[in-house]
Amino acid sequence: MEVLTNNPINTMLKKDNLLLGVILGLLTPVVGMILYYFLAFLPKGLSFTGFVELLGTNRFLLPKFISVSLLLNGLVFYLYTRKRRDVTAKGIFLVTMLYAIVILLLKLIF
């Protein structure tokens, strides 16, 4: 049981700092993207490379896809605000707003 309590990753996730929030805010949409692929595109028989090619050729889908993958970021933000880890939640919110700016720029460009 000592191994679990002294785990540096476990200890880092319990801290309340901005860097952890930024890291979680950047990585959570990637996990959301992978989950979205497995739930929506894999049952249709599309490989992951085909999925990436689809996003590359149909650039108008990219803002929509980023928006859907950000839903998981909202869940993580909610969990950290419920735990009163407000500084970490600020980092998650900051990265989410940066993603929103990217989505708006992509919509203007394409």
Beta strands, then each sheet from edge to edge (+ up, - down):
end
